[in-house]
Amino acid sequence: MQDYVLFTDSCSDIPADLAQEFGVIVVPLQFSIDGQDYYDDPLNRDLSQEDFYAKMRQGHRAITAQVTTPSFVEMFEPVLQRGQDLLYLGFSSKISGTYSSSYIAAQELAPKYPDRTILTIDTKTASTGLTLLLDLAHQQKKQGKTIQELYDWVLAQLPHISHWFTVDDLIYLKRGGRVSSFEAVIGKTLNIKPIIHVDNEGALIPVGKVRGRRQSLDTLVRKVVDFCVDPTQPVYIAHADAYEDALAMEKSLRACLPVQDVHIDYIGPVIGAHVGPGAVTLFFVGKER
């Protein structure tokens, strides 16, 4: 069997146990809050996710930074030096410049290691949607796919990794330029919750608005019912310190479909800085994105 390693970045929001189970190396992005810099490393967190969101609720603002090309070189090179190939599945290039850094690093390393295969994919996914993709890729790797076969297989899956999410407070999307100040104020006043989708290009697209938290969560569940390719498939839910809402959504989902595995985990600090406390996301394999 060909010897190669899967890489991703921390915007996959992959929890430590799954990263270890899948044998995935996670390249951490950085964030700062209260003037203190942190690595978003699922295997070694300097600031817990609970504390991060507590600070955000207290009004502290987080600033994020993409991974640089030298950082990717530093992470990739030891794998190449020990004679292994690598496949990096990266965060959507429509949301971050991290993928571009990985691609440049791969181009720089290729002449130095001509006998090694270095492949990168802009997965056009985000958060636990990328974890879902890594889960599926890991299963294919275990079945014996070569690195090139897995690369081609992943590309074919990208139009089917469905992302749907909602936020609890529009102010965080307003800061990122996703909604206007007027929309943020009106949304808060009228308890309007947006329904947001990640499209085929990996961009965040607001596709609807509903009144109230309960209706927004129910709308996400309805997307799985309407678009999933297999009602028994694994579903991933991620939340920004809104565990009870994530549990409620799992309960609604199980009442509608015979899903076997529902994975619930945190949205990490880098994505959480932009969606804010209370965001809830849902990911599955769909007939379309």
C-alpha positions as YAML, in Angstrom:
chain: A
units: angstrom
residues:
- id: 1
  name: MET
  ca: [0.00, 0.00, 0.00]
- id: 2
  name: GLN
  ca: [1.27, 3.48, -0.88]
- id: 3
  name: ASP
  ca: [2.58, 5.35, 2.16]
- id: 4
  name: TYR
  ca: [1.06, 8.82, 2.42]
- id: 5
  name: VAL
  ca: [-0.26, 11.19, 5.07]
- id: 6
  name: LEU
  ca: [-3.43, 13.26, 5.17]
- id: 7
  name: PHE
  ca: [-3.11, 16.88, 6.27]
- id: 8
  name: THR
  ca: [-5.74, 19.48, 7.07]
- id: 9
  name: ASP
  ca: [-5.88, 22.80, 8.92]
- id: 10
  name: SER
  ca: [-7.60, 23.76, 12.13]
- id: 11
  name: CYS
  ca: [-10.51, 25.43, 10.31]
- id: 12
  name: SER
  ca: [-11.73, 21.87, 9.82]
- id: 13
  name: ASP
  ca: [-12.63, 22.11, 13.52]
- id: 14
  name: ILE
  ca: [-11.67, 18.45, 13.76]
- id: 15
  name: PRO
  ca: [-11.58, 17.32, 17.40]
- id: 16
  name: ALA
  ca: [-8.39, 15.78, 18.74]
- id: 17
  name: ASP
  ca: [-9.78, 12.25, 19.01]
- id: 18
  name: LEU
  ca: [-10.87, 12.15, 15.37]
- id: 19
  name: ALA
  ca: [-7.61, 13.69, 14.15]
- id: 20
  name: GLN
  ca: [-5.76, 10.88, 15.91]
- id: 21
  name: GLU
  ca: [-8.19, 8.22, 14.70]
- id: 22
  name: PHE
  ca: [-7.92, 9.38, 11.08]
- id: 23
  name: GLY
  ca: [-4.14, 9.82, 11.29]
- id: 24
  name: VAL
  ca: [-4.52, 13.42, 10.11]
- id: 25
  name: ILE
  ca: [-1.90, 16.10, 10.78]
- id: 26
  name: VAL
  ca: [-3.58, 19.41, 11.60]
- id: 27
  name: VAL
  ca: [-1.86, 22.67, 10.65]
- id: 28
  name: PRO
  ca: [-3.05, 25.29, 13.18]
- id: 29
  name: LEU
  ca: [-4.23, 28.78, 12.31]
- id: 30
  name: GLN
  ca: [-3.70, 31.58, 14.82]
- id: 31
  name: PHE
  ca: [-5.98, 33.96, 16.65]
- id: 32
  name: SER
  ca: [-5.52, 36.69, 19.21]
- id: 33
  name: ILE
  ca: [-7.80, 37.99, 21.93]
- id: 34
  name: ASP
  ca: [-7.00, 40.55, 24.63]
- id: 35
  name: GLY
  ca: [-3.63, 41.07, 22.96]
- id: 36
  name: GLN
  ca: [-2.62, 37.44, 23.56]
- id: 37
  name: ASP
  ca: [-1.77, 35.20, 20.57]
- id: 38
  name: TYR
  ca: [-2.88, 31.59, 20.44]
- id: 39
  name: TYR
  ca: [-2.54, 28.63, 18.09]
- id: 40
  name: ASP
  ca: [-5.82, 26.95, 17.20]
- id: 41
  name: ASP
  ca: [-4.35, 23.50, 17.80]
- id: 42
  name: PRO
  ca: [-6.90, 20.78, 18.65]
- id: 43
  name: LEU
  ca: [-4.17, 18.62, 20.18]
- id: 44
  name: ASN
  ca: [-2.83, 21.32, 22.48]
- id: 45
  name: ARG
  ca: [-5.22, 24.16, 23.30]
- id: 46
  name: ASP
  ca: [-3.82, 27.10, 25.25]
- id: 47
  name: LEU
  ca: [-7.31, 28.57, 25.62]
- id: 48
  name: SER
  ca: [-10.31, 26.29, 25.99]
- id: 49
  name: GLN
  ca: [-13.20, 26.72, 23.61]
- id: 50
  name: GLU
  ca: [-15.51, 27.43, 26.55]
- id: 51
  name: ASP
  ca: [-13.23, 30.23, 27.78]
- id: 52
  name: PHE
  ca: [-12.90, 31.63, 24.27]
- id: 53
  name: TYR
  ca: [-16.65, 32.02, 23.85]
- id: 54
  name: ALA
  ca: [-17.02, 33.36, 27.39]
- id: 55
  name: LYS
  ca: [-14.60, 36.14, 26.44]
- id: 56
  name: MET
  ca: [-16.58, 36.88, 23.27]
- id: 57
  name: ARG
  ca: [-19.80, 37.13, 25.25]
- id: 58
  name: GLN
  ca: [-18.06, 39.61, 27.54]
- id: 59
  name: GLY
  ca: [-17.40, 41.82, 24.52]
- id: 60
  name: HIS
  ca: [-13.81, 40.88, 23.72]
- id: 61
  name: ARG
  ca: [-13.02, 40.78, 20.02]
- id: 62
  name: ALA
  ca: [-10.91, 38.04, 18.44]
- id: 63
  name: ILE
  ca: [-8.61, 38.58, 15.46]
- id: 64
  name: THR
  ca: [-7.59, 35.68, 13.24]
- id: 65
  name: ALA
  ca: [-4.62, 35.00, 10.95]
- id: 66
  name: GLN
  ca: [-4.12, 32.51, 8.13]
- id: 67
  name: VAL
  ca: [-1.29, 29.98, 8.00]
- id: 68
  name: THR
  ca: [1.81, 31.29, 6.21]
- id: 69
  name: THR
  ca: [3.73, 29.49, 3.48]
- id: 70
  name: PRO
  ca: [6.83, 28.97, 5.70]
- id: 71
  name: SER
  ca: [4.60, 27.36, 8.33]
- id: 72
  name: PHE
  ca: [3.29, 24.88, 5.78]
- id: 73
  name: VAL
  ca: [6.83, 24.10, 4.62]
- id: 74
  name: GLU
  ca: [7.81, 23.46, 8.23]
- id: 75
  name: MET
  ca: [4.86, 21.07, 8.70]
- id: 76
  name: PHE
  ca: [5.11, 19.30, 5.33]
- id: 77
  name: GLU
  ca: [8.86, 18.74, 5.11]
- id: 78
  name: PRO
  ca: [9.38, 16.19, 7.91]
- id: 79
  name: VAL
  ca: [6.84, 13.89, 6.24]
- id: 80
  name: LEU
  ca: [8.66, 14.16, 2.90]
- id: 81
  name: GLN
  ca: [12.04, 13.63, 4.56]
- id: 82
  name: ARG
  ca: [10.94, 10.28, 5.94]
- id: 83
  name: GLY
  ca: [9.87, 9.13, 2.48]
- id: 84
  name: GLN
  ca: [6.10, 9.64, 2.67]
- id: 85
  name: ASP
  ca: [3.80, 11.46, 0.26]
- id: 86
  name: LEU
  ca: [1.13, 13.90, 1.44]
- id: 87
  name: LEU
  ca: [-2.36, 15.08, 0.57]
- id: 88
  name: TYR
  ca: [-3.60, 18.31, 2.17]
- id: 89
  name: LEU
  ca: [-7.35, 18.97, 2.35]
- id: 90
  name: GLY
  ca: [-7.72, 22.68, 3.04]
- id: 91
  name: PHE
  ca: [-10.22, 25.26, 4.21]
- id: 92
  name: SER
  ca: [-12.17, 27.09, 1.51]
- id: 93
  name: SER
  ca: [-10.10, 29.64, -0.41]
- id: 94
  name: LYS
  ca: [-13.18, 31.88, -0.64]
- id: 95
  name: ILE
  ca: [-13.00, 32.42, 3.12]
- id: 96
  name: SER
  ca: [-9.27, 32.35, 3.88]
- id: 97
  name: GLY
  ca: [-5.91, 32.66, 2.15]
- id: 98
  name: THR
  ca: [-4.63, 29.57, 3.98]
- id: 99
  name: TYR
  ca: [-5.12, 27.27, 1.00]
- id: 100
  name: SER
  ca: [-3.05, 29.58, -1.21]
- id: 101
  name: SER
  ca: [-0.20, 29.35, 1.31]
- id: 102
  name: SER
  ca: [-0.36, 25.56, 1.21]
- id: 103
  name: TYR
  ca: [-0.27, 25.49, -2.58]
- id: 104
  name: ILE
  ca: [2.78, 27.77, -2.72]
- id: 105
  name: ALA
  ca: [4.52, 25.61, -0.10]
- id: 106
  name: ALA
  ca: [3.85, 22.50, -2.17]
- id: 107
  name: GLN
  ca: [5.28, 24.19, -5.28]
- id: 108
  name: GLU
  ca: [8.39, 25.21, -3.36]
- id: 109
  name: LEU
  ca: [8.97, 21.74, -1.96]
- id: 110
  name: ALA
  ca: [8.33, 19.76, -5.16]
- id: 111
  name: PRO
  ca: [11.76, 20.39, -6.79]
- id: 112
  name: LYS
  ca: [13.52, 19.50, -3.56]
- id: 113
  name: TYR
  ca: [11.67, 16.17, -3.30]
- id: 114
  name: PRO
  ca: [11.17, 15.01, -6.91]
- id: 115
  name: ASP
  ca: [10.37, 11.45, -5.86]
- id: 116
  name: ARG
  ca: [7.58, 12.49, -3.53]
- id: 117
  name: THR
  ca: [3.93, 13.30, -4.36]
- id: 118
  name: ILE
  ca: [2.64, 16.52, -2.79]
- id: 119
  name: LEU
  ca: [-1.04, 17.24, -3.49]
- id: 120
  name: THR
  ca: [-3.28, 19.98, -2.14]
- id: 121
  name: ILE
  ca: [-7.04, 20.45, -2.51]
- id: 122
  name: ASP
  ca: [-9.11, 23.55, -1.96]
- id: 123
  name: THR
  ca: [-12.06, 21.62, -0.56]
- id: 124
  name: LYS
  ca: [-14.38, 24.64, -0.66]
- id: 125
  name: THR
  ca: [-15.59, 23.43, 2.73]
- id: 126
  name: ALA
  ca: [-15.49, 24.95, 6.20]
- id: 127
  name: SER
  ca: [-15.61, 23.87, 9.81]
- id: 128
  name: THR
  ca: [-16.95, 20.39, 10.45]
- id: 129
  name: GLY
  ca: [-17.92, 20.05, 6.80]
- id: 130
  name: LEU
  ca: [-14.22, 19.51, 6.28]
- id: 131
  name: THR
  ca: [-14.16, 17.01, 9.16]
- id: 132
  name: LEU
  ca: [-16.95, 15.08, 7.43]
- id: 133
  name: LEU
  ca: [-14.89, 15.06, 4.23]
- id: 134
  name: LEU
  ca: [-11.81, 13.87, 6.17]
- id: 135
  name: ASP
  ca: [-13.89, 11.09, 7.71]
- id: 136
  name: LEU
  ca: [-15.00, 9.91, 4.27]
- id: 137
  name: ALA
  ca: [-11.47, 10.25, 2.85]
- id: 138
  name: HIS
  ca: [-10.02, 8.27, 5.76]
- id: 139
  name: GLN
  ca: [-12.43, 5.42, 5.04]
- id: 140
  name: GLN
  ca: [-11.37, 5.41, 1.39]
- id: 141
  name: LYS
  ca: [-7.68, 5.46, 2.34]
- id: 142
  name: LYS
  ca: [-8.22, 2.44, 4.61]
- id: 143
  name: GLN
  ca: [-9.75, 0.61, 1.66]
- id: 144
  name: GLY
  ca: [-6.47, 1.00, -0.21]
- id: 145
  name: LYS
  ca: [-6.85, 4.00, -2.50]
- id: 146
  name: THR
  ca: [-3.56, 5.44, -3.72]
- id: 147
  name: ILE
  ca: [-2.89, 9.11, -3.10]
- id: 148
  name: GLN
  ca: [-3.87, 10.01, -6.68]
- id: 149
  name: GLU
  ca: [-7.01, 7.88, -6.49]
- id: 150
  name: LEU
  ca: [-8.00, 9.54, -3.23]
- id: 151
  name: TYR
  ca: [-7.25, 12.98, -4.67]
- id: 152
  name: ASP
  ca: [-9.60, 12.29, -7.59]
- id: 153
  name: TRP
  ca: [-12.23, 10.77, -5.29]
- id: 154
  name: VAL
  ca: [-12.23, 13.81, -2.98]
- id: 155
  name: LEU
  ca: [-12.66, 16.20, -5.91]
- id: 156
  name: ALA
  ca: [-15.72, 14.21, -7.00]
- id: 157
  name: GLN
  ca: [-17.27, 14.49, -3.53]
- id: 158
  name: LEU
  ca: [-16.93, 18.26, -3.12]
- id: 159
  name: PRO
  ca: [-20.25, 19.21, -4.77]
- id: 160
  name: HIS
  ca: [-22.04, 16.95, -2.27]
- id: 161
  name: ILE
  ca: [-20.67, 18.16, 1.10]
- id: 162
  name: SER
  ca: [-23.66, 20.21, 2.26]
- id: 163
  name: HIS
  ca: [-23.16, 23.08, 4.71]
- id: 164
  name: TRP
  ca: [-26.02, 24.88, 6.47]
- id: 165
  name: PHE
  ca: [-25.80, 27.15, 9.47]
- id: 166
  name: THR
  ca: [-27.41, 29.88, 11.46]
- id: 167
  name: VAL
  ca: [-26.11, 32.45, 13.93]
- id: 168
  name: ASP
  ca: [-27.62, 33.83, 17.11]
- id: 169
  name: ASP
  ca: [-26.39, 37.42, 16.75]
- id: 170
  name: LEU
  ca: [-25.91, 39.17, 13.39]
- id: 171
  name: ILE
  ca: [-23.34, 41.59, 14.82]
- id: 172
  name: TYR
  ca: [-20.51, 39.13, 14.12]
- id: 173
  name: LEU
  ca: [-21.48, 38.73, 10.47]
- id: 174
  name: LYS
  ca: [-21.81, 42.50, 10.27]
- id: 175
  name: ARG
  ca: [-18.20, 42.92, 11.44]
- id: 176
  name: GLY
  ca: [-17.08, 40.57, 8.68]
- id: 177
  name: GLY
  ca: [-19.04, 42.44, 6.04]
- id: 178
  name: ARG
  ca: [-21.59, 39.64, 5.54]
- id: 179
  name: VAL
  ca: [-24.57, 41.81, 6.51]
- id: 180
  name: SER
  ca: [-25.10, 45.56, 6.78]
- id: 181
  name: SER
  ca: [-25.36, 47.52, 10.03]
- id: 182
  name: PHE
  ca: [-29.03, 48.09, 9.25]
- id: 183
  name: GLU
  ca: [-29.67, 44.37, 8.80]
- id: 184
  name: ALA
  ca: [-27.87, 43.59, 12.04]
- id: 185
  name: VAL
  ca: [-29.94, 46.10, 14.03]
- id: 186
  name: ILE
  ca: [-33.24, 45.07, 12.46]
- id: 187
  name: GLY
  ca: [-32.37, 41.40, 12.89]
- id: 188
  name: LYS
  ca: [-31.72, 41.85, 16.58]
- id: 189
  name: THR
  ca: [-34.86, 43.92, 17.08]
- id: 190
  name: LEU
  ca: [-37.15, 41.50, 15.27]
- id: 191
  name: ASN
  ca: [-35.36, 38.30, 16.37]
- id: 192
  name: ILE
  ca: [-34.49, 37.48, 12.77]
- id: 193
  name: LYS
  ca: [-32.09, 34.56, 12.26]
- id: 194
  name: PRO
  ca: [-30.31, 34.05, 8.94]
- id: 195
  name: ILE
  ca: [-30.00, 30.73, 7.14]
- id: 196
  name: ILE
  ca: [-26.56, 30.58, 5.52]
- id: 197
  name: HIS
  ca: [-25.17, 28.13, 2.98]
- id: 198
  name: VAL
  ca: [-21.68, 27.41, 1.64]
- id: 199
  name: ASP
  ca: [-22.00, 27.25, -2.14]
- id: 200
  name: ASN
  ca: [-20.13, 25.18, -4.73]
- id: 201
  name: GLU
  ca: [-17.30, 27.74, -4.80]
- id: 202
  name: GLY
  ca: [-16.89, 27.65, -1.03]
- id: 203
  name: ALA
  ca: [-18.38, 31.09, -0.37]
- id: 204
  name: LEU
  ca: [-20.81, 31.96, 2.42]
- id: 205
  name: ILE
  ca: [-24.22, 32.77, 0.92]
- id: 206
  name: PRO
  ca: [-27.22, 33.98, 2.97]
- id: 207
  name: VAL
  ca: [-30.21, 32.13, 1.53]
- id: 208
  name: GLY
  ca: [-33.04, 32.94, 3.92]
- id: 209
  name: LYS
  ca: [-34.28, 34.52, 7.12]
- id: 210
  name: VAL
  ca: [-36.62, 33.12, 9.73]
- id: 211
  name: ARG
  ca: [-38.14, 34.46, 12.92]
- id: 212
  name: GLY
  ca: [-36.75, 32.96, 16.10]
- id: 213
  name: ARG
  ca: [-34.13, 30.46, 17.18]
- id: 214
  name: ARG
  ca: [-36.33, 27.37, 17.15]
- id: 215
  name: GLN
  ca: [-37.42, 27.95, 13.58]
- id: 216
  name: SER
  ca: [-33.84, 28.49, 12.43]
- id: 217
  name: LEU
  ca: [-32.75, 25.13, 13.90]
- id: 218
  name: ASP
  ca: [-35.76, 23.36, 12.42]
- id: 219
  name: THR
  ca: [-34.91, 24.84, 9.02]
- id: 220
  name: LEU
  ca: [-31.43, 23.31, 9.15]
- id: 221
  name: VAL
  ca: [-32.88, 19.90, 9.97]
- id: 222
  name: ARG
  ca: [-35.30, 20.21, 7.06]
- id: 223
  name: LYS
  ca: [-32.33, 20.67, 4.71]
- id: 224
  name: VAL
  ca: [-31.03, 17.22, 5.66]
- id: 225
  name: VAL
  ca: [-34.45, 15.67, 5.13]
- id: 226
  name: ASP
  ca: [-34.80, 17.32, 1.73]
- id: 227
  name: PHE
  ca: [-31.29, 16.86, 0.31]
- id: 228
  name: CYS
  ca: [-29.46, 13.94, 1.95]
- id: 229
  name: VAL
  ca: [-28.41, 11.07, -0.30]
- id: 230
  name: ASP
  ca: [-28.68, 8.45, 2.44]
- id: 231
  name: PRO
  ca: [-30.99, 8.89, 5.47]
- id: 232
  name: THR
  ca: [-28.74, 6.61, 7.56]
- id: 233
  name: GLN
  ca: [-25.52, 8.51, 6.85]
- id: 234
  name: PRO
  ca: [-23.33, 10.18, 9.50]
- id: 235
  name: VAL
  ca: [-24.25, 13.81, 10.17]
- id: 236
  name: TYR
  ca: [-21.95, 16.38, 11.76]
- id: 237
  name: ILE
  ca: [-23.20, 19.23, 13.95]
- id: 238
  name: ALA
  ca: [-20.91, 21.96, 15.25]
- id: 239
  name: HIS
  ca: [-21.82, 24.73, 17.65]
- id: 240
  name: ALA
  ca: [-20.30, 27.90, 19.06]
- id: 241
  name: ASP
  ca: [-20.92, 27.15, 22.74]
- id: 242
  name: ALA
  ca: [-24.56, 26.21, 22.10]
- id: 243
  name: TYR
  ca: [-24.51, 22.56, 23.08]
- id: 244
  name: GLU
  ca: [-28.14, 22.38, 24.19]
- id: 245
  name: ASP
  ca: [-29.29, 23.70, 20.82]
- id: 246
  name: ALA
  ca: [-27.07, 21.16, 19.07]
- id: 247
  name: LEU
  ca: [-28.65, 18.38, 21.15]
- id: 248
  name: ALA
  ca: [-32.14, 19.67, 20.32]
- id: 249
  name: MET
  ca: [-31.26, 19.63, 16.63]
- id: 250
  name: GLU
  ca: [-29.96, 16.06, 16.91]
- id: 251
  name: LYS
  ca: [-33.23, 15.02, 18.57]
- id: 252
  name: SER
  ca: [-35.26, 16.62, 15.76]
- id: 253
  name: LEU
  ca: [-33.06, 15.00, 13.15]
- id: 254
  name: ARG
  ca: [-33.45, 11.54, 14.64]
- id: 255
  name: ALA
  ca: [-37.22, 12.02, 14.76]
- id: 256
  name: CYS
  ca: [-37.20, 12.64, 11.01]
- id: 257
  name: LEU
  ca: [-34.55, 10.24, 9.71]
- id: 258
  name: PRO
  ca: [-32.93, 6.94, 10.75]
- id: 259
  name: VAL
  ca: [-29.46, 8.51, 10.99]
- id: 260
  name: GLN
  ca: [-26.98, 6.20, 12.71]
- id: 261
  name: ASP
  ca: [-24.19, 8.54, 13.82]
- id: 262
  name: VAL
  ca: [-24.52, 12.19, 14.79]
- id: 263
  name: HIS
  ca: [-21.25, 13.86, 15.75]
- id: 264
  name: ILE
  ca: [-21.49, 17.01, 17.86]
- id: 265
  name: ASP
  ca: [-18.50, 19.22, 18.57]
- id: 266
  name: TYR
  ca: [-17.36, 22.82, 18.90]
- id: 267
  name: ILE
  ca: [-16.85, 25.37, 16.18]
- id: 268
  name: GLY
  ca: [-13.25, 26.36, 16.83]
- id: 269
  name: PRO
  ca: [-12.01, 29.84, 17.73]
- id: 270
  name: VAL
  ca: [-10.93, 30.91, 14.23]
- id: 271
  name: ILE
  ca: [-14.33, 30.35, 12.64]
- id: 272
  name: GLY
  ca: [-16.07, 31.20, 15.91]
- id: 273
  name: ALA
  ca: [-14.50, 34.66, 15.85]
- id: 274
  name: HIS
  ca: [-16.49, 35.40, 12.69]
- id: 275
  name: VAL
  ca: [-19.84, 33.74, 13.47]
- id: 276
  name: GLY
  ca: [-20.01, 34.48, 17.20]
- id: 277
  name: PRO
  ca: [-21.34, 32.57, 20.20]
- id: 278
  name: GLY
  ca: [-24.54, 30.66, 19.53]
- id: 279
  name: ALA
  ca: [-23.87, 29.74, 15.91]
- id: 280
  name: VAL
  ca: [-24.96, 26.23, 14.96]
- id: 281
  name: THR
  ca: [-23.93, 24.36, 11.82]
- id: 282
  name: LEU
  ca: [-25.02, 21.14, 10.18]
- id: 283
  name: PHE
  ca: [-23.13, 19.07, 7.58]
- id: 284
  name: PHE
  ca: [-24.07, 16.01, 5.53]
- id: 285
  name: VAL
  ca: [-23.61, 14.37, 2.15]
- id: 286
  name: GLY
  ca: [-26.29, 15.79, -0.13]
- id: 287
  name: LYS
  ca: [-27.63, 15.38, -3.64]
- id: 288
  name: GLU
  ca: [-26.11, 18.83, -4.09]
- id: 289
  name: ARG
  ca: [-24.47, 21.38, -1.87]
...
